Amino acid sequence: MSKNKFIEKVEASQIKDNIPEFSSGDTVVVQIRVVEGTRERTQPFEGVVLGVKKRGLGSSFIVRKISNGIGVERTFQTHSPLISSIKVKRRGDVRQA
């Protein structure tokens, strides 16, 4: 087995297939697994998607939310094991400036 085929096989086993289709401007809720000591809980992060980079296993997206009047941006790896679910709340209408 060549090195390239081996890498493709490993990546295919790690790619999640339950990710909904979303794009820039959509409002999403990302459920993040948080481990604190021996306890594990999920923490929601709701905001507007600023951008999506589709790069196979290295895919990522940026979500921006306003928390206590301060804008918070967070980059998520799409296929990360720390993300338990992604839900699209609202489809956005994006226009070019």
N, CA, C and O atoms as a GROMACS GRO file, in nm:
protein
  388
    1MET      N    1   0.086  -0.118   0.000
    1MET     CA    2   0.000   0.000   0.000
    1MET      C    3   0.090   0.124   0.000
    1MET      O    4   0.181   0.136   0.082
    2SER      N    5   0.062   0.214  -0.093
    2SER     CA    6   0.144   0.335  -0.101
    2SER      C    7   0.109   0.430   0.015
    2SER      O    8   0.005   0.417   0.078
    3LYS      N    9   0.199   0.523   0.038
    3LYS     CA   10   0.182   0.617   0.150
    3LYS      C   11   0.057   0.702   0.130
    3LYS      O   12  -0.016   0.729   0.226
    4ASN      N   13   0.032   0.746   0.006
    4ASN     CA   14  -0.084   0.830  -0.023
    4ASN      C   15  -0.215   0.756   0.002
    4ASN      O   16  -0.308   0.812   0.059
    5LYS      N   17  -0.223   0.631  -0.041
    5LYS     CA   18  -0.345   0.552  -0.020
    5LYS      C   19  -0.368   0.525   0.129
    5LYS      O   20  -0.482   0.523   0.176
    6PHE      N   21  -0.259   0.504   0.203
    6PHE     CA   22  -0.270   0.482   0.347
    6PHE      C   23  -0.325   0.606   0.416
    6PHE      O   24  -0.411   0.596   0.503
    7ILE      N   25  -0.275   0.724   0.378
    7ILE     CA   26  -0.324   0.850   0.436
    7ILE      C   27  -0.471   0.870   0.404
    7ILE      O   28  -0.548   0.910   0.491
    8GLU      N   29  -0.512   0.842   0.280
    8GLU     CA   30  -0.653   0.855   0.242
    8GLU      C   31  -0.741   0.761   0.323
    8GLU      O   32  -0.852   0.797   0.362
    9LYS      N   33  -0.692   0.640   0.349
    9LYS     CA   34  -0.770   0.543   0.425
    9LYS      C   35  -0.788   0.588   0.570
    9LYS      O   36  -0.897   0.576   0.626
   10VAL      N   37  -0.682   0.641   0.630
   10VAL     CA   38  -0.690   0.690   0.768
   10VAL      C   39  -0.783   0.810   0.776
   10VAL      O   40  -0.864   0.820   0.868
   11GLU      N   41  -0.772   0.903   0.680
   11GLU     CA   42  -0.859   1.022   0.680
   11GLU      C   43  -1.005   0.982   0.662
   11GLU      O   44  -1.092   1.039   0.727
   12ALA      N   45  -1.032   0.886   0.575
   12ALA     CA   46  -1.170   0.844   0.551
   12ALA      C   47  -1.234   0.786   0.677
   12ALA      O   48  -1.354   0.800   0.697
   13SER      N   49  -1.154   0.722   0.762
   13SER     CA   50  -1.211   0.666   0.884
   13SER      C   51  -1.241   0.773   0.989
   13SER      O   52  -1.321   0.749   1.079
   14GLN      N   53  -1.177   0.890   0.978
   14GLN     CA   54  -1.195   0.996   1.078
   14GLN      C   55  -1.296   1.103   1.036
   14GLN      O   56  -1.334   1.185   1.118
   15ILE      N   57  -1.338   1.103   0.910
   15ILE     CA   58  -1.432   1.205   0.862
   15ILE      C   59  -1.572   1.173   0.912
   15ILE      O   60  -1.620   1.060   0.899
   16LYS      N   61  -1.638   1.274   0.970
   16LYS     CA   62  -1.776   1.259   1.018
   16LYS      C   63  -1.871   1.273   0.899
   16LYS      O   64  -1.845   1.350   0.807
   17ASP      N   65  -1.980   1.197   0.902
   17ASP     CA   66  -2.077   1.205   0.793
   17ASP      C   67  -2.210   1.267   0.836
   17ASP      O   68  -2.301   1.279   0.755
   18ASN      N   69  -2.222   1.308   0.962
   18ASN     CA   70  -2.348   1.364   1.013
   18ASN      C   71  -2.344   1.516   1.024
   18ASN      O   72  -2.416   1.574   1.105
   19ILE      N   73  -2.260   1.581   0.943
   19ILE     CA   74  -2.247   1.727   0.949
   19ILE      C   75  -2.344   1.789   0.849
   19ILE      O   76  -2.342   1.754   0.731
   20PRO      N   77  -2.429   1.882   0.895
   20PRO     CA   78  -2.524   1.944   0.802
   20PRO      C   79  -2.454   2.040   0.707
   20PRO      O   80  -2.343   2.086   0.733
   21GLU      N   81  -2.520   2.069   0.596
   21GLU     CA   82  -2.466   2.164   0.498
   21GLU      C   83  -2.496   2.305   0.547
   21GLU      O   84  -2.611   2.339   0.573
   22PHE      N   85  -2.392   2.387   0.560
   22PHE     CA   86  -2.410   2.526   0.599
   22PHE      C   87  -2.305   2.610   0.529
   22PHE      O   88  -2.205   2.558   0.479
   23SER      N   89  -2.330   2.741   0.525
   23SER     CA   90  -2.236   2.831   0.457
   23SER      C   91  -2.231   2.963   0.533
   23SER      O   92  -2.294   2.978   0.638
   24SER      N   93  -2.157   3.057   0.481
   24SER     CA   94  -2.141   3.188   0.546
   24SER      C   95  -2.276   3.256   0.560
   24SER      O   96  -2.360   3.250   0.470
   25GLY      N   97  -2.296   3.321   0.674
   25GLY     CA   98  -2.420   3.392   0.700
   25GLY      C   99  -2.524   3.311   0.776
   25GLY      O  100  -2.618   3.369   0.829
   26ASP      N  101  -2.508   3.180   0.782
   26ASP     CA  102  -2.603   3.095   0.854
   26ASP      C  103  -2.578   3.107   1.005
   26ASP      O  104  -2.465   3.124   1.049
   27THR      N  105  -2.686   3.097   1.082
   27THR     CA  106  -2.675   3.093   1.227
   27THR      C  107  -2.673   2.947   1.270
   27THR      O  108  -2.764   2.871   1.238
   28VAL      N  109  -2.568   2.908   1.342
   28VAL     CA  110  -2.552   2.768   1.382
   28VAL      C  111  -2.532   2.758   1.533
   28VAL      O  112  -2.490   2.854   1.598
   29VAL      N  113  -2.563   2.640   1.587
   29VAL     CA  114  -2.535   2.608   1.727
   29VAL      C  115  -2.439   2.489   1.725
   29VAL      O  116  -2.473   2.381   1.677
   30VAL      N  117  -2.319   2.511   1.777
   30VAL     CA  118  -2.216   2.406   1.783
   30VAL      C  119  -2.211   2.356   1.927
   30VAL      O  120  -2.183   2.433   2.019
   31GLN      N  121  -2.236   2.227   1.946
   31GLN     CA  122  -2.226   2.166   2.078
   31GLN      C  123  -2.083   2.114   2.096
   31GLN      O  124  -2.039   2.027   2.022
   32ILE      N  125  -2.012   2.170   2.194
   32ILE     CA  126  -1.872   2.138   2.217
   32ILE      C  127  -1.860   2.053   2.343
   32ILE      O  128  -1.919   2.085   2.446
   33ARG      N  129  -1.783   1.944   2.334
   33ARG     CA  130  -1.756   1.863   2.453
   33ARG      C  131  -1.649   1.931   2.536
   33ARG      O  132  -1.542   1.964   2.486
   34VAL      N  133  -1.679   1.951   2.665
   34VAL     CA  134  -1.584   2.013   2.757
   34VAL      C  135  -1.557   1.915   2.870
   34VAL      O  136  -1.650   1.867   2.935
   35VAL      N  137  -1.430   1.885   2.893
   35VAL     CA  138  -1.391   1.793   3.000
   35VAL      C  139  -1.330   1.875   3.112
   35VAL      O  140  -1.230   1.945   3.093
   36GLU      N  141  -1.391   1.866   3.231
   36GLU     CA  142  -1.342   1.936   3.349
   36GLU      C  143  -1.314   1.832   3.457
   36GLU      O  144  -1.405   1.786   3.525
   37GLY      N  145  -1.189   1.797   3.472
   37GLY     CA  146  -1.153   1.694   3.569
   37GLY      C  147  -1.207   1.560   3.524
   37GLY      O  148  -1.168   1.508   3.419
   38THR      N  149  -1.297   1.502   3.603
   38THR     CA  150  -1.357   1.374   3.567
   38THR      C  151  -1.493   1.390   3.501
   38THR      O  152  -1.549   1.294   3.450
   39ARG      N  153  -1.546   1.512   3.502
   39ARG     CA  154  -1.678   1.538   3.444
   39ARG      C  155  -1.667   1.580   3.299
   39ARG      O  156  -1.570   1.643   3.258
   40GLU      N  157  -1.768   1.544   3.222
   40GLU     CA  158  -1.774   1.585   3.082
   40GLU      C  159  -1.912   1.643   3.056
   40GLU      O  160  -2.014   1.585   3.096
   41ARG      N  161  -1.916   1.757   2.989
   41ARG     CA  162  -2.044   1.820   2.958
   41ARG      C  163  -2.035   1.880   2.818
   41ARG      O  164  -1.927   1.890   2.760
   42THR      N  165  -2.152   1.920   2.764
   42THR     CA  166  -2.153   1.986   2.634
   42THR      C  167  -2.187   2.133   2.655
   42THR      O  168  -2.273   2.167   2.736
   43GLN      N  169  -2.120   2.217   2.581
   43GLN     CA  170  -2.139   2.361   2.592
   43GLN      C  171  -2.179   2.414   2.454
   43GLN      O  172  -2.107   2.394   2.357
   44PRO      N  173  -2.295   2.481   2.445
   44PRO     CA  174  -2.336   2.534   2.315
   44PRO      C  175  -2.264   2.664   2.281
   44PRO      O  176  -2.235   2.746   2.368
   45PHE      N  177  -2.234   2.682   2.153
   45PHE     CA  178  -2.174   2.806   2.102
   45PHE      C  179  -2.258   2.844   1.981
   45PHE      O  180  -2.248   2.783   1.875
   46GLU      N  181  -2.342   2.947   1.998
   46GLU     CA  182  -2.434   2.988   1.892
   46GLU      C  183  -2.387   3.118   1.832
   46GLU      O  184  -2.356   3.214   1.903
   47GLY      N  185  -2.382   3.123   1.700
   47GLY     CA  186  -2.340   3.245   1.634
   47GLY      C  187  -2.354   3.234   1.483
   47GLY      O  188  -2.409   3.137   1.431
   48VAL      N  189  -2.303   3.335   1.414
   48VAL     CA  190  -2.312   3.345   1.269
   48VAL      C  191  -2.182   3.292   1.208
   48VAL      O  192  -2.073   3.326   1.253
   49VAL      N  193  -2.196   3.209   1.105
   49VAL     CA  194  -2.079   3.155   1.036
   49VAL      C  195  -2.018   3.265   0.949
   49VAL      O  196  -2.086   3.322   0.864
   50LEU      N  197  -1.890   3.293   0.972
   50LEU     CA  198  -1.820   3.394   0.892
   50LEU      C  199  -1.755   3.334   0.769
   50LEU      O  200  -1.748   3.398   0.664
   51GLY      N  201  -1.708   3.212   0.780
   51GLY     CA  202  -1.641   3.150   0.666
   51GLY      C  203  -1.628   3.001   0.685
   51GLY      O  204  -1.623   2.951   0.797
   52VAL      N  205  -1.621   2.930   0.572
   52VAL     CA  206  -1.606   2.785   0.572
   52VAL      C  207  -1.490   2.751   0.480
   52VAL      O  208  -1.484   2.798   0.366
   53LYS      N  209  -1.398   2.667   0.528
   53LYS     CA  210  -1.288   2.618   0.446
   53LYS      C  211  -1.304   2.467   0.431
   53LYS      O  212  -1.294   2.394   0.529
   54LYS      N  213  -1.330   2.422   0.310
   54LYS     CA  214  -1.351   2.280   0.284
   54LYS      C  215  -1.221   2.219   0.234
   54LYS      O  216  -1.181   2.239   0.119
   55ARG      N  217  -1.155   2.144   0.323
   55ARG     CA  218  -1.025   2.084   0.290
   55ARG      C  219  -1.018   1.940   0.340
   55ARG      O  220  -0.918   1.900   0.399
   56GLY      N  221  -1.121   1.864   0.316
   56GLY     CA  222  -1.121   1.724   0.359
   56GLY      C  223  -1.121   1.714   0.510
   56GLY      O  224  -1.206   1.772   0.578
   57LEU      N  225  -1.025   1.639   0.563
   57LEU     CA  226  -1.017   1.622   0.708
   57LEU      C  227  -0.977   1.752   0.777
   57LEU      O  228  -1.008   1.770   0.895
   58GLY      N  229  -0.908   1.841   0.708
   58GLY     CA  230  -0.865   1.968   0.764
   58GLY      C  231  -0.966   2.080   0.747
   58GLY      O  232  -0.929   2.197   0.759
   59SER      N  233  -1.092   2.048   0.720
   59SER     CA  234  -1.195   2.150   0.702
   59SER      C  235  -1.219   2.225   0.832
   59SER      O  236  -1.208   2.169   0.941
   60SER      N  237  -1.252   2.353   0.819
   60SER     CA  238  -1.278   2.435   0.938
   60SER      C  239  -1.381   2.542   0.904
   60SER      O  240  -1.409   2.569   0.787
   61PHE      N  241  -1.436   2.603   1.009
   61PHE     CA  242  -1.528   2.714   0.991
   61PHE      C  243  -1.515   2.808   1.110
   61PHE      O  244  -1.474   2.767   1.219
   62ILE      N  245  -1.549   2.935   1.088
   62ILE     CA  246  -1.538   3.039   1.190
   62ILE      C  247  -1.678   3.084   1.228
   62ILE      O  248  -1.760   3.114   1.141
   63VAL      N  249  -1.706   3.089   1.358
   63VAL     CA  250  -1.836   3.133   1.409
   63VAL      C  251  -1.814   3.255   1.497
   63VAL      O  252  -1.723   3.258   1.579
   64ARG      N  253  -1.899   3.356   1.479
   64ARG     CA  254  -1.891   3.479   1.558
   64ARG      C  255  -2.021   3.496   1.636
   64ARG      O  256  -2.130   3.484   1.581
   65LYS      N  257  -2.007   3.525   1.767
   65LYS     CA  258  -2.123   3.555   1.850
   65LYS      C  259  -2.093   3.678   1.933
   65LYS      O  260  -1.977   3.714   1.953
   66ILE      N  261  -2.199   3.741   1.982
   66ILE     CA  262  -2.185   3.857   2.070
   66ILE      C  263  -2.216   3.809   2.211
   66ILE      O  264  -2.327   3.763   2.239
   67SER      N  265  -2.118   3.820   2.300
   67SER     CA  266  -2.133   3.776   2.438
   67SER      C  267  -2.109   3.895   2.530
   67SER      O  268  -1.997   3.946   2.538
   68ASN      N  269  -2.214   3.940   2.600
   68ASN     CA  270  -2.207   4.055   2.690
   68ASN      C  271  -2.155   4.180   2.619
   68ASN      O  272  -2.077   4.256   2.675
   69GLY      N  273  -2.200   4.199   2.496
   69GLY     CA  274  -2.161   4.317   2.419
   69GLY      C  275  -2.024   4.309   2.355
   69GLY      O  276  -1.979   4.406   2.293
   70ILE      N  277  -1.957   4.196   2.368
   70ILE     CA  278  -1.824   4.179   2.310
   70ILE      C  279  -1.831   4.069   2.205
   70ILE      O  280  -1.884   3.961   2.230
   71GLY      N  281  -1.778   4.097   2.087
   71GLY     CA  282  -1.777   3.998   1.981
   71GLY      C  283  -1.672   3.890   2.007
   71GLY      O  284  -1.557   3.920   2.038
   72VAL      N  285  -1.714   3.764   1.993
   72VAL     CA  286  -1.623   3.651   2.014
   72VAL      C  287  -1.624   3.566   1.887
   72VAL      O  288  -1.729   3.521   1.843
   73GLU      N  289  -1.505   3.545   1.829
   73GLU     CA  290  -1.492   3.460   1.712
   73GLU      C  291  -1.417   3.335   1.751
   73GLU      O  292  -1.318   3.340   1.825
   74ARG      N  293  -1.463   3.222   1.701
   74ARG     CA  294  -1.397   3.096   1.733
   74ARG      C  295  -1.388   3.011   1.606
   74ARG      O  296  -1.485   2.999   1.531
   75THR      N  297  -1.273   2.952   1.585
   75THR     CA  298  -1.252   2.864   1.471
   75THR      C  299  -1.267   2.720   1.516
   75THR      O  300  -1.207   2.678   1.615
   76PHE      N  301  -1.348   2.644   1.444
   76PHE     CA  302  -1.372   2.504   1.475
   76PHE      C  303  -1.321   2.417   1.362
   76PHE      O  304  -1.336   2.451   1.245
   77GLN      N  305  -1.260   2.304   1.397
   77GLN     CA  306  -1.227   2.202   1.298
   77GLN      C  307  -1.354   2.121   1.277
   77GLN      O  308  -1.411   2.068   1.372
   78THR      N  309  -1.398   2.110   1.152
   78THR     CA  310  -1.527   2.049   1.123
   78THR      C  311  -1.536   1.905   1.172
   78THR      O  312  -1.640   1.865   1.224
   79HIS      N  313  -1.431   1.827   1.157
   79HIS     CA  314  -1.435   1.685   1.191
   79HIS      C  315  -1.371   1.655   1.326
   79HIS      O  316  -1.328   1.542   1.350
   80SER      N  317  -1.362   1.755   1.414
   80SER     CA  318  -1.299   1.738   1.544
   80SER      C  319  -1.383   1.647   1.634
   80SER      O  320  -1.506   1.656   1.633
   81PRO      N  321  -1.320   1.560   1.712
   81PRO     CA  322  -1.396   1.477   1.806
   81PRO      C  323  -1.453   1.558   1.923
   81PRO      O  324  -1.538   1.507   1.996
   82LEU      N  325  -1.408   1.683   1.943
   82LEU     CA  326  -1.462   1.768   2.049
   82LEU      C  327  -1.598   1.826   2.013
   82LEU      O  328  -1.669   1.874   2.102
   83ILE      N  329  -1.637   1.823   1.887
   83ILE     CA  330  -1.768   1.873   1.845
   83ILE      C  331  -1.865   1.756   1.846
   83ILE      O  332  -1.848   1.659   1.773
   84SER      N  333  -1.969   1.767   1.931
   84SER     CA  334  -2.066   1.658   1.938
   84SER      C  335  -2.177   1.675   1.834
   84SER      O  336  -2.227   1.576   1.782
   85SER      N  337  -2.217   1.800   1.804
   85SER     CA  338  -2.318   1.820   1.701
   85SER      C  339  -2.314   1.964   1.650
   85SER      O  340  -2.266   2.055   1.718
   86ILE      N  341  -2.366   1.981   1.529
   86ILE     CA  342  -2.381   2.113   1.468
   86ILE      C  343  -2.524   2.121   1.417
   86ILE      O  344  -2.569   2.034   1.342
   87LYS      N  345  -2.596   2.226   1.458
   87LYS     CA  346  -2.734   2.246   1.412
   87LYS      C  347  -2.746   2.382   1.346
   87LYS      O  348  -2.695   2.481   1.397
   88VAL      N  349  -2.813   2.386   1.232
   88VAL     CA  350  -2.836   2.512   1.161
   88VAL      C  351  -2.969   2.567   1.210
   88VAL      O  352  -3.074   2.505   1.191
   89LYS      N  353  -2.966   2.686   1.274
   89LYS     CA  354  -3.089   2.748   1.325
   89LYS      C  355  -3.158   2.832   1.219
   89LYS      O  356  -3.280   2.833   1.209
   90ARG      N  357  -3.077   2.903   1.139
   90ARG     CA  358  -3.134   2.994   1.041
   90ARG      C  359  -3.040   3.007   0.922
   90ARG      O  360  -2.918   3.016   0.939
   91ARG      N  361  -3.097   3.008   0.804
   91ARG     CA  362  -3.018   3.030   0.683
   91ARG      C  363  -2.998   3.179   0.663
   91ARG      O  364  -3.092   3.257   0.679
   92GLY      N  365  -2.878   3.219   0.629
   92GLY     CA  366  -2.847   3.360   0.614
   92GLY      C  367  -2.854   3.405   0.469
   92GLY      O  368  -2.849   3.324   0.377
   93ASP      N  369  -2.865   3.535   0.451
   93ASP     CA  370  -2.866   3.596   0.319
   93ASP      C  371  -2.738   3.678   0.307
   93ASP      O  372  -2.727   3.785   0.366
   94VAL      N  373  -2.641   3.628   0.231
   94VAL     CA  374  -2.511   3.692   0.221
   94VAL      C  375  -2.501   3.765   0.089
   94VAL      O  376  -2.535   3.711  -0.016
   95ARG      N  377  -2.453   3.890   0.096
   95ARG     CA  378  -2.432   3.970  -0.024
   95ARG      C  379  -2.290   4.021  -0.023
   95ARG      O  380  -2.227   4.034   0.082
   96GLN      N  381  -2.239   4.049  -0.141
   96GLN     CA  382  -2.105   4.104  -0.150
   96GLN      C  383  -2.111   4.254  -0.124
   96GLN      O  384  -2.205   4.321  -0.167
   97ALA      N  385  -2.013   4.305  -0.055
   97ALA     CA  386  -2.010   4.447  -0.020
   97ALA      C  387  -1.992   4.533  -0.144
   97ALA      O  388  -1.987   4.656  -0.134
   0.00000   0.00000   0.00000
